[in-house]
Amino acid sequence: MDLEGRDEPKMEFVTVGYIPTDGKRFPNGTKLLLDPVWSKNFEQILGEGMPIDPVVFGHSLDLANPSTSIRHLGSWCRAQIKCQAGVTDQDTADALIQFYIDVEREDWDAAEAALVDDLEFCVPKDSFEDFPMAHRRDLFIHQLAKWSSRYERANFNVIWANISTYHAMVRFNMICDGKVTVETISEYKFEWIDGKPKIATIYNHGLSTIPLAIMSTS
């Protein structure tokens, strides 16, 4: 209550994405509080923005749905990840998105460059038959390329994603030749090298085994 006995104005919170004119002014995820004067000015420009509902927007990009209107697009994982409320670091999100796109394009050199040399990975044997667990990125890429060669086309269909500066959890399906062939939750750890994030750990968890263990090293 204020001195006149009136309730304080109710505050509202929104997430805003913008393109800075001179580089980053604030780290991703920074929270700002506007005074009453600037709040009024800010409220005026809200009408120029496009509200994004992750649930509605995600459903419109669900490629497991045969009626989707964007099946013809080359890749949809960027839009699916960018609309997620759980994405708090755009740099690691962009690194993971580019890795997914490189896999979809079968650009194995670029995909391997996104990983640290001693990448630690664990993938179910039905996907990686030769080396389901190892500490070498070349073995991971070799097996990923071998798996991908089974299909004419493979795309990531992201259900939900939580991505922070050093850690990510992503649930996705793989749409291969128009059918869902893989349903998984994939866990990632990032290392920052020369100011850029690289993927250091990949654990793929089958949905049927996910209650047993989430192999996190947070």
MODELLER restraints for C-alpha pairs under 7 A, 6 or more apart:
rsr = mdl.restraints
at = mdl.atoms
rsr.add(forms.Gaussian(group=physical.xy_distance, feature=features.Distance(at['CA:1:A'], at['CA:7:A']), mean=4.89, stdev=0.5))
rsr.add(forms.Gaussian(group=physical.xy_distance, feature=features.Distance(at['CA:1:A'], at['CA:8:A']), mean=6.11, stdev=0.5))
rsr.add(forms.Gaussian(group=physical.xy_distance, feature=features.Distance(at['CA:2:A'], at['CA:8:A']), mean=6.55, stdev=0.5))
rsr.add(forms.Gaussian(group=physical.xy_distance, feature=features.Distance(at['CA:28:A'], at['CA:88:A']), mean=6.48, stdev=0.5))
rsr.add(forms.Gaussian(group=physical.xy_distance, feature=features.Distance(at['CA:28:A'], at['CA:89:A']), mean=5.61, stdev=0.5))
rsr.add(forms.Gaussian(group=physical.xy_distance, feature=features.Distance(at['CA:28:A'], at['CA:90:A']), mean=6.89, stdev=0.5))
rsr.add(forms.Gaussian(group=physical.xy_distance, feature=features.Distance(at['CA:29:A'], at['CA:88:A']), mean=5.61, stdev=0.5))
rsr.add(forms.Gaussian(group=physical.xy_distance, feature=features.Distance(at['CA:52:A'], at['CA:83:A']), mean=6.89, stdev=0.5))
rsr.add(forms.Gaussian(group=physical.xy_distance, feature=features.Distance(at['CA:54:A'], at['CA:83:A']), mean=5.56, stdev=0.5))
rsr.add(forms.Gaussian(group=physical.xy_distance, feature=features.Distance(at['CA:54:A'], at['CA:84:A']), mean=5.66, stdev=0.5))
rsr.add(forms.Gaussian(group=physical.xy_distance, feature=features.Distance(at['CA:54:A'], at['CA:85:A']), mean=6.86, stdev=0.5))
rsr.add(forms.Gaussian(group=physical.xy_distance, feature=features.Distance(at['CA:58:A'], at['CA:80:A']), mean=6.05, stdev=0.5))
rsr.add(forms.Gaussian(group=physical.xy_distance, feature=features.Distance(at['CA:60:A'], at['CA:68:A']), mean=6.95, stdev=0.5))
rsr.add(forms.Gaussian(group=physical.xy_distance, feature=features.Distance(at['CA:61:A'], at['CA:80:A']), mean=6.67, stdev=0.5))
rsr.add(forms.Gaussian(group=physical.xy_distance, feature=features.Distance(at['CA:62:A'], at['CA:157:A']), mean=6.66, stdev=0.5))
rsr.add(forms.Gaussian(group=physical.xy_distance, feature=features.Distance(at['CA:63:A'], at['CA:71:A']), mean=6.51, stdev=0.5))
rsr.add(forms.Gaussian(group=physical.xy_distance, feature=features.Distance(at['CA:63:A'], at['CA:157:A']), mean=6.23, stdev=0.5))
rsr.add(forms.Gaussian(group=physical.xy_distance, feature=features.Distance(at['CA:64:A'], at['CA:180:A']), mean=6.73, stdev=0.5))
rsr.add(forms.Gaussian(group=physical.xy_distance, feature=features.Distance(at['CA:75:A'], at['CA:101:A']), mean=6.87, stdev=0.5))
rsr.add(forms.Gaussian(group=physical.xy_distance, feature=features.Distance(at['CA:75:A'], at['CA:155:A']), mean=6.84, stdev=0.5))
rsr.add(forms.Gaussian(group=physical.xy_distance, feature=features.Distance(at['CA:77:A'], at['CA:97:A']), mean=6.71, stdev=0.5))
rsr.add(forms.Gaussian(group=physical.xy_distance, feature=features.Distance(at['CA:77:A'], at['CA:156:A']), mean=6.08, stdev=0.5))
rsr.add(forms.Gaussian(group=physical.xy_distance, feature=features.Distance(at['CA:77:A'], at['CA:157:A']), mean=6.29, stdev=0.5))
rsr.add(forms.Gaussian(group=physical.xy_distance, feature=features.Distance(at['CA:77:A'], at['CA:158:A']), mean=6.18, stdev=0.5))
rsr.add(forms.Gaussian(group=physical.xy_distance, feature=features.Distance(at['CA:78:A'], at['CA:97:A']), mean=5.78, stdev=0.5))
rsr.add(forms.Gaussian(group=physical.xy_distance, feature=features.Distance(at['CA:80:A'], at['CA:158:A']), mean=6.05, stdev=0.5))
rsr.add(forms.Gaussian(group=physical.xy_distance, feature=features.Distance(at['CA:81:A'], at['CA:158:A']), mean=6.89, stdev=0.5))
rsr.add(forms.Gaussian(group=physical.xy_distance, feature=features.Distance(at['CA:81:A'], at['CA:161:A']), mean=6.38, stdev=0.5))
rsr.add(forms.Gaussian(group=physical.xy_distance, feature=features.Distance(at['CA:84:A'], at['CA:160:A']), mean=6.77, stdev=0.5))
rsr.add(forms.Gaussian(group=physical.xy_distance, feature=features.Distance(at['CA:84:A'], at['CA:161:A']), mean=6.28, stdev=0.5))
rsr.add(forms.Gaussian(group=physical.xy_distance, feature=features.Distance(at['CA:86:A'], at['CA:161:A']), mean=6.19, stdev=0.5))
rsr.add(forms.Gaussian(group=physical.xy_distance, feature=features.Distance(at['CA:86:A'], at['CA:162:A']), mean=4.35, stdev=0.5))
rsr.add(forms.Gaussian(group=physical.xy_distance, feature=features.Distance(at['CA:86:A'], at['CA:163:A']), mean=6.31, stdev=0.5))
rsr.add(forms.Gaussian(group=physical.xy_distance, feature=features.Distance(at['CA:87:A'], at['CA:161:A']), mean=6.77, stdev=0.5))
rsr.add(forms.Gaussian(group=physical.xy_distance, feature=features.Distance(at['CA:87:A'], at['CA:162:A']), mean=5.20, stdev=0.5))
rsr.add(forms.Gaussian(group=physical.xy_distance, feature=features.Distance(at['CA:87:A'], at['CA:163:A']), mean=4.62, stdev=0.5))
rsr.add(forms.Gaussian(group=physical.xy_distance, feature=features.Distance(at['CA:87:A'], at['CA:164:A']), mean=6.36, stdev=0.5))
rsr.add(forms.Gaussian(group=physical.xy_distance, feature=features.Distance(at['CA:88:A'], at['CA:163:A']), mean=6.09, stdev=0.5))
rsr.add(forms.Gaussian(group=physical.xy_distance, feature=features.Distance(at['CA:88:A'], at['CA:164:A']), mean=5.26, stdev=0.5))
rsr.add(forms.Gaussian(group=physical.xy_distance, feature=features.Distance(at['CA:89:A'], at['CA:163:A']), mean=6.46, stdev=0.5))
rsr.add(forms.Gaussian(group=physical.xy_distance, feature=features.Distance(at['CA:89:A'], at['CA:164:A']), mean=5.07, stdev=0.5))
rsr.add(forms.Gaussian(group=physical.xy_distance, feature=features.Distance(at['CA:89:A'], at['CA:165:A']), mean=5.52, stdev=0.5))
rsr.add(forms.Gaussian(group=physical.xy_distance, feature=features.Distance(at['CA:92:A'], at['CA:165:A']), mean=6.14, stdev=0.5))
rsr.add(forms.Gaussian(group=physical.xy_distance, feature=features.Distance(at['CA:92:A'], at['CA:197:A']), mean=6.02, stdev=0.5))
rsr.add(forms.Gaussian(group=physical.xy_distance, feature=features.Distance(at['CA:93:A'], at['CA:163:A']), mean=6.28, stdev=0.5))
rsr.add(forms.Gaussian(group=physical.xy_distance, feature=features.Distance(at['CA:95:A'], at['CA:197:A']), mean=6.80, stdev=0.5))
rsr.add(forms.Gaussian(group=physical.xy_distance, feature=features.Distance(at['CA:99:A'], at['CA:111:A']), mean=5.46, stdev=0.5))
rsr.add(forms.Gaussian(group=physical.xy_distance, feature=features.Distance(at['CA:99:A'], at['CA:114:A']), mean=6.45, stdev=0.5))
rsr.add(forms.Gaussian(group=physical.xy_distance, feature=features.Distance(at['CA:102:A'], at['CA:108:A']), mean=6.93, stdev=0.5))
rsr.add(forms.Gaussian(group=physical.xy_distance, feature=features.Distance(at['CA:102:A'], at['CA:110:A']), mean=6.34, stdev=0.5))
rsr.add(forms.Gaussian(group=physical.xy_distance, feature=features.Distance(at['CA:102:A'], at['CA:111:A']), mean=5.46, stdev=0.5))
rsr.add(forms.Gaussian(group=physical.xy_distance, feature=features.Distance(at['CA:103:A'], at['CA:111:A']), mean=6.27, stdev=0.5))
rsr.add(forms.Gaussian(group=physical.xy_distance, feature=features.Distance(at['CA:104:A'], at['CA:154:A']), mean=5.83, stdev=0.5))
rsr.add(forms.Gaussian(group=physical.xy_distance, feature=features.Distance(at['CA:104:A'], at['CA:155:A']), mean=5.61, stdev=0.5))
rsr.add(forms.Gaussian(group=physical.xy_distance, feature=features.Distance(at['CA:108:A'], at['CA:141:A']), mean=6.77, stdev=0.5))
rsr.add(forms.Gaussian(group=physical.xy_distance, feature=features.Distance(at['CA:112:A'], at['CA:137:A']), mean=6.66, stdev=0.5))
rsr.add(forms.Gaussian(group=physical.xy_distance, feature=features.Distance(at['CA:112:A'], at['CA:141:A']), mean=6.34, stdev=0.5))
rsr.add(forms.Gaussian(group=physical.xy_distance, feature=features.Distance(at['CA:114:A'], at['CA:198:A']), mean=5.46, stdev=0.5))
rsr.add(forms.Gaussian(group=physical.xy_distance, feature=features.Distance(at['CA:114:A'], at['CA:199:A']), mean=6.27, stdev=0.5))
rsr.add(forms.Gaussian(group=physical.xy_distance, feature=features.Distance(at['CA:115:A'], at['CA:137:A']), mean=6.50, stdev=0.5))
rsr.add(forms.Gaussian(group=physical.xy_distance, feature=features.Distance(at['CA:115:A'], at['CA:198:A']), mean=5.38, stdev=0.5))
rsr.add(forms.Gaussian(group=physical.xy_distance, feature=features.Distance(at['CA:115:A'], at['CA:199:A']), mean=4.73, stdev=0.5))
rsr.add(forms.Gaussian(group=physical.xy_distance, feature=features.Distance(at['CA:115:A'], at['CA:200:A']), mean=6.14, stdev=0.5))
rsr.add(forms.Gaussian(group=physical.xy_distance, feature=features.Distance(at['CA:116:A'], at['CA:137:A']), mean=6.88, stdev=0.5))
rsr.add(forms.Gaussian(group=physical.xy_distance, feature=features.Distance(at['CA:116:A'], at['CA:198:A']), mean=6.12, stdev=0.5))
rsr.add(forms.Gaussian(group=physical.xy_distance, feature=features.Distance(at['CA:116:A'], at['CA:199:A']), mean=6.14, stdev=0.5))
rsr.add(forms.Gaussian(group=physical.xy_distance, feature=features.Distance(at['CA:116:A'], at['CA:200:A']), mean=5.39, stdev=0.5))
rsr.add(forms.Gaussian(group=physical.xy_distance, feature=features.Distance(at['CA:117:A'], at['CA:136:A']), mean=6.21, stdev=0.5))
rsr.add(forms.Gaussian(group=physical.xy_distance, feature=features.Distance(at['CA:117:A'], at['CA:137:A']), mean=5.60, stdev=0.5))
rsr.add(forms.Gaussian(group=physical.xy_distance, feature=features.Distance(at['CA:118:A'], at['CA:135:A']), mean=5.01, stdev=0.5))
rsr.add(forms.Gaussian(group=physical.xy_distance, feature=features.Distance(at['CA:118:A'], at['CA:136:A']), mean=4.76, stdev=0.5))
rsr.add(forms.Gaussian(group=physical.xy_distance, feature=features.Distance(at['CA:118:A'], at['CA:137:A']), mean=6.10, stdev=0.5))
rsr.add(forms.Gaussian(group=physical.xy_distance, feature=features.Distance(at['CA:119:A'], at['CA:135:A']), mean=5.06, stdev=0.5))
rsr.add(forms.Gaussian(group=physical.xy_distance, feature=features.Distance(at['CA:119:A'], at['CA:136:A']), mean=5.18, stdev=0.5))
rsr.add(forms.Gaussian(group=physical.xy_distance, feature=features.Distance(at['CA:119:A'], at['CA:137:A']), mean=5.02, stdev=0.5))
rsr.add(forms.Gaussian(group=physical.xy_distance, feature=features.Distance(at['CA:119:A'], at['CA:200:A']), mean=4.99, stdev=0.5))
rsr.add(forms.Gaussian(group=physical.xy_distance, feature=features.Distance(at['CA:119:A'], at['CA:201:A']), mean=5.70, stdev=0.5))
rsr.add(forms.Gaussian(group=physical.xy_distance, feature=features.Distance(at['CA:120:A'], at['CA:134:A']), mean=5.92, stdev=0.5))
rsr.add(forms.Gaussian(group=physical.xy_distance, feature=features.Distance(at['CA:120:A'], at['CA:135:A']), mean=4.34, stdev=0.5))
rsr.add(forms.Gaussian(group=physical.xy_distance, feature=features.Distance(at['CA:120:A'], at['CA:136:A']), mean=6.70, stdev=0.5))
rsr.add(forms.Gaussian(group=physical.xy_distance, feature=features.Distance(at['CA:120:A'], at['CA:200:A']), mean=6.41, stdev=0.5))
rsr.add(forms.Gaussian(group=physical.xy_distance, feature=features.Distance(at['CA:120:A'], at['CA:201:A']), mean=4.78, stdev=0.5))
rsr.add(forms.Gaussian(group=physical.xy_distance, feature=features.Distance(at['CA:120:A'], at['CA:202:A']), mean=6.36, stdev=0.5))
rsr.add(forms.Gaussian(group=physical.xy_distance, feature=features.Distance(at['CA:121:A'], at['CA:133:A']), mean=5.54, stdev=0.5))
rsr.add(forms.Gaussian(group=physical.xy_distance, feature=features.Distance(at['CA:121:A'], at['CA:134:A']), mean=5.81, stdev=0.5))
rsr.add(forms.Gaussian(group=physical.xy_distance, feature=features.Distance(at['CA:121:A'], at['CA:135:A']), mean=6.51, stdev=0.5))
rsr.add(forms.Gaussian(group=physical.xy_distance, feature=features.Distance(at['CA:121:A'], at['CA:201:A']), mean=5.70, stdev=0.5))
rsr.add(forms.Gaussian(group=physical.xy_distance, feature=features.Distance(at['CA:121:A'], at['CA:202:A']), mean=4.64, stdev=0.5))
rsr.add(forms.Gaussian(group=physical.xy_distance, feature=features.Distance(at['CA:121:A'], at['CA:203:A']), mean=5.55, stdev=0.5))
rsr.add(forms.Gaussian(group=physical.xy_distance, feature=features.Distance(at['CA:122:A'], at['CA:132:A']), mean=5.55, stdev=0.5))
rsr.add(forms.Gaussian(group=physical.xy_distance, feature=features.Distance(at['CA:122:A'], at['CA:133:A']), mean=4.48, stdev=0.5))
rsr.add(forms.Gaussian(group=physical.xy_distance, feature=features.Distance(at['CA:122:A'], at['CA:202:A']), mean=6.47, stdev=0.5))
rsr.add(forms.Gaussian(group=physical.xy_distance, feature=features.Distance(at['CA:122:A'], at['CA:203:A']), mean=4.83, stdev=0.5))
rsr.add(forms.Gaussian(group=physical.xy_distance, feature=features.Distance(at['CA:122:A'], at['CA:204:A']), mean=6.25, stdev=0.5))
rsr.add(forms.Gaussian(group=physical.xy_distance, feature=features.Distance(at['CA:123:A'], at['CA:132:A']), mean=5.00, stdev=0.5))
rsr.add(forms.Gaussian(group=physical.xy_distance, feature=features.Distance(at['CA:123:A'], at['CA:133:A']), mean=6.57, stdev=0.5))
rsr.add(forms.Gaussian(group=physical.xy_distance, feature=features.Distance(at['CA:123:A'], at['CA:203:A']), mean=6.19, stdev=0.5))
rsr.add(forms.Gaussian(group=physical.xy_distance, feature=features.Distance(at['CA:123:A'], at['CA:204:A']), mean=5.09, stdev=0.5))
rsr.add(forms.Gaussian(group=physical.xy_distance, feature=features.Distance(at['CA:124:A'], at['CA:132:A']), mean=6.10, stdev=0.5))
rsr.add(forms.Gaussian(group=physical.xy_distance, feature=features.Distance(at['CA:125:A'], at['CA:132:A']), mean=5.53, stdev=0.5))
rsr.add(forms.Gaussian(group=physical.xy_distance, feature=features.Distance(at['CA:127:A'], at['CA:147:A']), mean=6.51, stdev=0.5))
rsr.add(forms.Gaussian(group=physical.xy_distance, feature=features.Distance(at['CA:128:A'], at['CA:143:A']), mean=5.90, stdev=0.5))
rsr.add(forms.Gaussian(group=physical.xy_distance, feature=features.Distance(at['CA:151:A'], at['CA:176:A']), mean=6.24, stdev=0.5))
rsr.add(forms.Gaussian(group=physical.xy_distance, feature=features.Distance(at['CA:151:A'], at['CA:177:A']), mean=6.35, stdev=0.5))
rsr.add(forms.Gaussian(group=physical.xy_distance, feature=features.Distance(at['CA:152:A'], at['CA:177:A']), mean=6.18, stdev=0.5))
rsr.add(forms.Gaussian(group=physical.xy_distance, feature=features.Distance(at['CA:153:A'], at['CA:176:A']), mean=5.59, stdev=0.5))
rsr.add(forms.Gaussian(group=physical.xy_distance, feature=features.Distance(at['CA:153:A'], at['CA:177:A']), mean=5.33, stdev=0.5))
rsr.add(forms.Gaussian(group=physical.xy_distance, feature=features.Distance(at['CA:154:A'], at['CA:174:A']), mean=6.48, stdev=0.5))
rsr.add(forms.Gaussian(group=physical.xy_distance, feature=features.Distance(at['CA:154:A'], at['CA:175:A']), mean=5.59, stdev=0.5))
rsr.add(forms.Gaussian(group=physical.xy_distance, feature=features.Distance(at['CA:154:A'], at['CA:176:A']), mean=4.28, stdev=0.5))
rsr.add(forms.Gaussian(group=physical.xy_distance, feature=features.Distance(at['CA:154:A'], at['CA:177:A']), mean=6.50, stdev=0.5))
rsr.add(forms.Gaussian(group=physical.xy_distance, feature=features.Distance(at['CA:155:A'], at['CA:174:A']), mean=5.61, stdev=0.5))
rsr.add(forms.Gaussian(group=physical.xy_distance, feature=features.Distance(at['CA:155:A'], at['CA:175:A']), mean=5.14, stdev=0.5))
rsr.add(forms.Gaussian(group=physical.xy_distance, feature=features.Distance(at['CA:155:A'], at['CA:176:A']), mean=6.43, stdev=0.5))
rsr.add(forms.Gaussian(group=physical.xy_distance, feature=features.Distance(at['CA:156:A'], at['CA:172:A']), mean=6.46, stdev=0.5))
rsr.add(forms.Gaussian(group=physical.xy_distance, feature=features.Distance(at['CA:156:A'], at['CA:173:A']), mean=6.08, stdev=0.5))
rsr.add(forms.Gaussian(group=physical.xy_distance, feature=features.Distance(at['CA:156:A'], at['CA:174:A']), mean=4.93, stdev=0.5))
rsr.add(forms.Gaussian(group=physical.xy_distance, feature=features.Distance(at['CA:156:A'], at['CA:175:A']), mean=6.38, stdev=0.5))
rsr.add(forms.Gaussian(group=physical.xy_distance, feature=features.Distance(at['CA:157:A'], at['CA:172:A']), mean=5.37, stdev=0.5))
rsr.add(forms.Gaussian(group=physical.xy_distance, feature=features.Distance(at['CA:157:A'], at['CA:173:A']), mean=5.08, stdev=0.5))
rsr.add(forms.Gaussian(group=physical.xy_distance, feature=features.Distance(at['CA:157:A'], at['CA:174:A']), mean=5.98, stdev=0.5))
rsr.add(forms.Gaussian(group=physical.xy_distance, feature=features.Distance(at['CA:157:A'], at['CA:175:A']), mean=6.66, stdev=0.5))
rsr.add(forms.Gaussian(group=physical.xy_distance, feature=features.Distance(at['CA:158:A'], at['CA:171:A']), mean=6.12, stdev=0.5))
rsr.add(forms.Gaussian(group=physical.xy_distance, feature=features.Distance(at['CA:158:A'], at['CA:172:A']), mean=4.24, stdev=0.5))
rsr.add(forms.Gaussian(group=physical.xy_distance, feature=features.Distance(at['CA:158:A'], at['CA:173:A']), mean=6.50, stdev=0.5))
rsr.add(forms.Gaussian(group=physical.xy_distance, feature=features.Distance(at['CA:159:A'], at['CA:171:A']), mean=5.47, stdev=0.5))
rsr.add(forms.Gaussian(group=physical.xy_distance, feature=features.Distance(at['CA:159:A'], at['CA:172:A']), mean=5.21, stdev=0.5))
rsr.add(forms.Gaussian(group=physical.xy_distance, feature=features.Distance(at['CA:160:A'], at['CA:170:A']), mean=5.93, stdev=0.5))
rsr.add(forms.Gaussian(group=physical.xy_distance, feature=features.Distance(at['CA:160:A'], at['CA:171:A']), mean=5.41, stdev=0.5))
rsr.add(forms.Gaussian(group=physical.xy_distance, feature=features.Distance(at['CA:161:A'], at['CA:169:A']), mean=5.87, stdev=0.5))
rsr.add(forms.Gaussian(group=physical.xy_distance, feature=features.Distance(at['CA:161:A'], at['CA:170:A']), mean=4.33, stdev=0.5))
rsr.add(forms.Gaussian(group=physical.xy_distance, feature=features.Distance(at['CA:161:A'], at['CA:171:A']), mean=6.35, stdev=0.5))
rsr.add(forms.Gaussian(group=physical.xy_distance, feature=features.Distance(at['CA:162:A'], at['CA:168:A']), mean=5.50, stdev=0.5))
rsr.add(forms.Gaussian(group=physical.xy_distance, feature=features.Distance(at['CA:162:A'], at['CA:169:A']), mean=5.27, stdev=0.5))
rsr.add(forms.Gaussian(group=physical.xy_distance, feature=features.Distance(at['CA:162:A'], at['CA:170:A']), mean=6.31, stdev=0.5))
rsr.add(forms.Gaussian(group=physical.xy_distance, feature=features.Distance(at['CA:163:A'], at['CA:169:A']), mean=6.47, stdev=0.5))
rsr.add(forms.Gaussian(group=physical.xy_distance, feature=features.Distance(at['CA:166:A'], at['CA:189:A']), mean=5.64, stdev=0.5))
rsr.add(forms.Gaussian(group=physical.xy_distance, feature=features.Distance(at['CA:166:A'], at['CA:190:A']), mean=4.80, stdev=0.5))
rsr.add(forms.Gaussian(group=physical.xy_distance, feature=features.Distance(at['CA:166:A'], at['CA:191:A']), mean=6.87, stdev=0.5))
rsr.add(forms.Gaussian(group=physical.xy_distance, feature=features.Distance(at['CA:167:A'], at['CA:188:A']), mean=5.69, stdev=0.5))
rsr.add(forms.Gaussian(group=physical.xy_distance, feature=features.Distance(at['CA:167:A'], at['CA:189:A']), mean=4.66, stdev=0.5))
rsr.add(forms.Gaussian(group=physical.xy_distance, feature=features.Distance(at['CA:167:A'], at['CA:190:A']), mean=6.15, stdev=0.5))
rsr.add(forms.Gaussian(group=physical.xy_distance, feature=features.Distance(at['CA:168:A'], at['CA:187:A']), mean=5.75, stdev=0.5))
rsr.add(forms.Gaussian(group=physical.xy_distance, feature=features.Distance(at['CA:168:A'], at['CA:188:A']), mean=5.03, stdev=0.5))
rsr.add(forms.Gaussian(group=physical.xy_distance, feature=features.Distance(at['CA:168:A'], at['CA:189:A']), mean=6.54, stdev=0.5))
rsr.add(forms.Gaussian(group=physical.xy_distance, feature=features.Distance(at['CA:169:A'], at['CA:185:A']), mean=6.86, stdev=0.5))
rsr.add(forms.Gaussian(group=physical.xy_distance, feature=features.Distance(at['CA:169:A'], at['CA:186:A']), mean=5.77, stdev=0.5))
rsr.add(forms.Gaussian(group=physical.xy_distance, feature=features.Distance(at['CA:169:A'], at['CA:187:A']), mean=4.59, stdev=0.5))
rsr.add(forms.Gaussian(group=physical.xy_distance, feature=features.Distance(at['CA:169:A'], at['CA:188:A']), mean=6.42, stdev=0.5))
rsr.add(forms.Gaussian(group=physical.xy_distance, feature=features.Distance(at['CA:170:A'], at['CA:185:A']), mean=5.57, stdev=0.5))
rsr.add(forms.Gaussian(group=physical.xy_distance, feature=features.Distance(at['CA:170:A'], at['CA:186:A']), mean=5.25, stdev=0.5))
rsr.add(forms.Gaussian(group=physical.xy_distance, feature=features.Distance(at['CA:170:A'], at['CA:187:A']), mean=6.52, stdev=0.5))
rsr.add(forms.Gaussian(group=physical.xy_distance, feature=features.Distance(at['CA:171:A'], at['CA:184:A']), mean=5.83, stdev=0.5))
rsr.add(forms.Gaussian(group=physical.xy_distance, feature=features.Distance(at['CA:171:A'], at['CA:185:A']), mean=4.21, stdev=0.5))
rsr.add(forms.Gaussian(group=physical.xy_distance, feature=features.Distance(at['CA:171:A'], at['CA:186:A']), mean=6.23, stdev=0.5))
rsr.add(forms.Gaussian(group=physical.xy_distance, feature=features.Distance(at['CA:172:A'], at['CA:183:A']), mean=6.17, stdev=0.5))
rsr.add(forms.Gaussian(group=physical.xy_distance, feature=features.Distance(at['CA:172:A'], at['CA:184:A']), mean=5.81, stdev=0.5))
rsr.add(forms.Gaussian(group=physical.xy_distance, feature=features.Distance(at['CA:172:A'], at['CA:185:A']), mean=6.41, stdev=0.5))
rsr.add(forms.Gaussian(group=physical.xy_distance, feature=features.Distance(at['CA:173:A'], at['CA:180:A']), mean=6.29, stdev=0.5))
rsr.add(forms.Gaussian(group=physical.xy_distance, feature=features.Distance(at['CA:173:A'], at['CA:182:A']), mean=5.38, stdev=0.5))
rsr.add(forms.Gaussian(group=physical.xy_distance, feature=features.Distance(at['CA:173:A'], at['CA:183:A']), mean=4.53, stdev=0.5))
rsr.add(forms.Gaussian(group=physical.xy_distance, feature=features.Distance(at['CA:173:A'], at['CA:184:A']), mean=6.41, stdev=0.5))
rsr.add(forms.Gaussian(group=physical.xy_distance, feature=features.Distance(at['CA:174:A'], at['CA:180:A']), mean=5.67, stdev=0.5))
rsr.add(forms.Gaussian(group=physical.xy_distance, feature=features.Distance(at['CA:174:A'], at['CA:181:A']), mean=5.81, stdev=0.5))
rsr.add(forms.Gaussian(group=physical.xy_distance, feature=features.Distance(at['CA:174:A'], at['CA:182:A']), mean=5.06, stdev=0.5))
rsr.add(forms.Gaussian(group=physical.xy_distance, feature=features.Distance(at['CA:174:A'], at['CA:183:A']), mean=6.74, stdev=0.5))
rsr.add(forms.Gaussian(group=physical.xy_distance, feature=features.Distance(at['CA:175:A'], at['CA:181:A']), mean=6.27, stdev=0.5))
rsr.add(forms.Gaussian(group=physical.xy_distance, feature=features.Distance(at['CA:183:A'], at['CA:206:A']), mean=6.78, stdev=0.5))
rsr.add(forms.Gaussian(group=physical.xy_distance, feature=features.Distance(at['CA:183:A'], at['CA:207:A']), mean=6.70, stdev=0.5))
rsr.add(forms.Gaussian(group=physical.xy_distance, feature=features.Distance(at['CA:184:A'], at['CA:204:A']), mean=6.51, stdev=0.5))
rsr.add(forms.Gaussian(group=physical.xy_distance, feature=features.Distance(at['CA:184:A'], at['CA:205:A']), mean=5.67, stdev=0.5))
rsr.add(forms.Gaussian(group=physical.xy_distance, feature=features.Distance(at['CA:184:A'], at['CA:206:A']), mean=4.89, stdev=0.5))
rsr.add(forms.Gaussian(group=physical.xy_distance, feature=features.Distance(at['CA:184:A'], at['CA:207:A']), mean=5.58, stdev=0.5))
rsr.add(forms.Gaussian(group=physical.xy_distance, feature=features.Distance(at['CA:185:A'], at['CA:204:A']), mean=5.93, stdev=0.5))
rsr.add(forms.Gaussian(group=physical.xy_distance, feature=features.Distance(at['CA:185:A'], at['CA:205:A']), mean=5.18, stdev=0.5))
rsr.add(forms.Gaussian(group=physical.xy_distance, feature=features.Distance(at['CA:185:A'], at['CA:206:A']), mean=6.56, stdev=0.5))
rsr.add(forms.Gaussian(group=physical.xy_distance, feature=features.Distance(at['CA:185:A'], at['CA:207:A']), mean=6.78, stdev=0.5))
rsr.add(forms.Gaussian(group=physical.xy_distance, feature=features.Distance(at['CA:186:A'], at['CA:202:A']), mean=6.89, stdev=0.5))
rsr.add(forms.Gaussian(group=physical.xy_distance, feature=features.Distance(at['CA:186:A'], at['CA:203:A']), mean=5.65, stdev=0.5))
rsr.add(forms.Gaussian(group=physical.xy_distance, feature=features.Distance(at['CA:186:A'], at['CA:204:A']), mean=4.34, stdev=0.5))
rsr.add(forms.Gaussian(group=physical.xy_distance, feature=features.Distance(at['CA:186:A'], at['CA:205:A']), mean=6.01, stdev=0.5))
rsr.add(forms.Gaussian(group=physical.xy_distance, feature=features.Distance(at['CA:187:A'], at['CA:202:A']), mean=5.68, stdev=0.5))
rsr.add(forms.Gaussian(group=physical.xy_distance, feature=features.Distance(at['CA:187:A'], at['CA:203:A']), mean=5.02, stdev=0.5))
rsr.add(forms.Gaussian(group=physical.xy_distance, feature=features.Distance(at['CA:187:A'], at['CA:204:A']), mean=6.29, stdev=0.5))
rsr.add(forms.Gaussian(group=physical.xy_distance, feature=features.Distance(at['CA:188:A'], at['CA:199:A']), mean=6.77, stdev=0.5))
rsr.add(forms.Gaussian(group=physical.xy_distance, feature=features.Distance(at['CA:188:A'], at['CA:201:A']), mean=5.25, stdev=0.5))
rsr.add(forms.Gaussian(group=physical.xy_distance, feature=features.Distance(at['CA:188:A'], at['CA:202:A']), mean=4.80, stdev=0.5))
rsr.add(forms.Gaussian(group=physical.xy_distance, feature=features.Distance(at['CA:188:A'], at['CA:203:A']), mean=6.60, stdev=0.5))
rsr.add(forms.Gaussian(group=physical.xy_distance, feature=features.Distance(at['CA:189:A'], at['CA:199:A']), mean=6.00, stdev=0.5))
rsr.add(forms.Gaussian(group=physical.xy_distance, feature=features.Distance(at['CA:189:A'], at['CA:200:A']), mean=5.44, stdev=0.5))
rsr.add(forms.Gaussian(group=physical.xy_distance, feature=features.Distance(at['CA:189:A'], at['CA:201:A']), mean=4.85, stdev=0.5))
rsr.add(forms.Gaussian(group=physical.xy_distance, feature=features.Distance(at['CA:189:A'], at['CA:202:A']), mean=6.91, stdev=0.5))
rsr.add(forms.Gaussian(group=physical.xy_distance, feature=features.Distance(at['CA:190:A'], at['CA:197:A']), mean=5.94, stdev=0.5))
rsr.add(forms.Gaussian(group=physical.xy_distance, feature=features.Distance(at['CA:190:A'], at['CA:198:A']), mean=5.45, stdev=0.5))
rsr.add(forms.Gaussian(group=physical.xy_distance, feature=features.Distance(at['CA:190:A'], at['CA:199:A']), mean=4.63, stdev=0.5))
rsr.add(forms.Gaussian(group=physical.xy_distance, feature=features.Distance(at['CA:190:A'], at['CA:200:A']), mean=5.20, stdev=0.5))
rsr.add(forms.Gaussian(group=physical.xy_distance, feature=features.Distance(at['CA:191:A'], at['CA:197:A']), mean=5.54, stdev=0.5))
rsr.add(forms.Gaussian(group=physical.xy_distance, feature=features.Distance(at['CA:191:A'], at['CA:198:A']), mean=5.32, stdev=0.5))
rsr.add(forms.Gaussian(group=physical.xy_distance, feature=features.Distance(at['CA:191:A'], at['CA:199:A']), mean=6.37, stdev=0.5))
rsr.add(forms.Gaussian(group=physical.xy_distance, feature=features.Distance(at['CA:191:A'], at['CA:200:A']), mean=5.93, stdev=0.5))
rsr.add(forms.Gaussian(group=physical.xy_distance, feature=features.Distance(at['CA:192:A'], at['CA:198:A']), mean=6.11, stdev=0.5))
